Amino acid sequence: MSLLGIIETLRRNLKAVIAGCVCVLVLVAIADVVRLTTADKHHATSEHAAAPAGEHAVAPATEHATTALATEPPASFHEEESEGGFWAEAYEIAEKTPVFWTLFGFLGCVLIVVVSKSYGHFGVSVKEDYYSE
C-alpha cells in the first residue's frame, strides 16, 4: 500500500483514528499515574532484601560505603537544590504531577500541527491552478 493510500484510509476513518488516539492518550495517562504511585511505594521500602535464614542481613563494609555514596548526595547538594529558582521549582512540580508530561507532549504535537497548517495556508502552499494563470 502506498503512502497516499494510507493517508486516504486514515482520512476516511478519521473518527476511528481520533478515538484510537484518545484511547492511547488515556492509557499513557493511566500508566503515568501507576508509575508515580509505584515509585512512591518503591522509595518507601527498604533497599536490602531480607537475608535467608542463617545468614546475616548486613552487607560487607565496602557495599555500605558505595551504597551510601550512591544514594545519599552530599549536604551541599540539598542547599543548591533549594536555591534552584523558579525553573527548578517548576520542574519539580511537573515531575510530581501525574500525567503532566503526557499532556505536555500531546499539546506540543497539537501545537506543531496547528502552526504548520497555518504556516502552509498563509504563505508556503501554492494555489492548485498556479500553472494555468
Secondary structure by P-SEA (a helix, b strand, c coil): ccaaaaaaaaaaaaaaaaaaaaaaaaaaaaaaaaaaaaaaaaaaccccccccccccccccaaaaaaaaaaccccaaaaaaaaaccaaaaaaaaaaaccaaaaaaaaaaaaaaaaaaaaaaacccccccccccc
